[in-house]
Amino acid sequence: MLRGQFQAQGIIRSAPDMLIAATAIEHQLVLATRHVRDFLGCGVQMVNPFEPSKLRRGKS
């Protein structure tokens, strides 16, 4: 469903990334990834372990 929502907006997201995002959302997990940009707009909480930044919510 997540991937379909992005496709309807003309945004291409990979199936594996959307499965990871959906799993994290469903189980209320924080996603640790270096590729934060790939998950923006998904609504998943994420942290880049390679940056000394705060927890991010992928809304923008």
Secondary structure by P-SEA (a helix, b strand, c coil): caaaaaaaacbbbbaaaaaaaaaaaaaccccccccccccccccbbbbccccccccccccc
